[in-house]
Amino acid sequence: MARIGKIEREGATGETERLFLAAEALLGRAPNFYRYLANSPLVAKMLLPLNAVLMTKKAR
C-alpha cells in the first residue's frame, strides 16, 4: 500500500504555501495534519476553517 508523503513547510510554494500561511494565521502553527493534507490543497482549505472553529474555547 502506498503512503501519503508529508510536505515540508520550507519547500512549499504557490497554493501550498498559502495553505501553510493560513493555517499559521488561524491556528498559530501548521500542524502535521496539514502537512499531509497539503497534497490536496483544496481539501485542506475546506477543513481549515472547521478546524479553527473547533480549536476555539467556545467549541470545547
WOPEBEL-V249475 format. One line per field, one symbol per residue. psi: psi as a letter, one per 30 degrees, with the letter a starting at -180 (. if undefined). burial: + if it has 16 or more other C-alpha atoms within 10 Angstrom, else -. A space follows every 50 residues. Layout:
psi = ???
burial = ???
This chain:
psi = kklkkkkkeegklbeeeeeeeeeeeeffljleefeefffieeeeeefeee eeefflfff.
burial = ------+++------++-+++++--++--+---+++++--+--++--+-- ----------
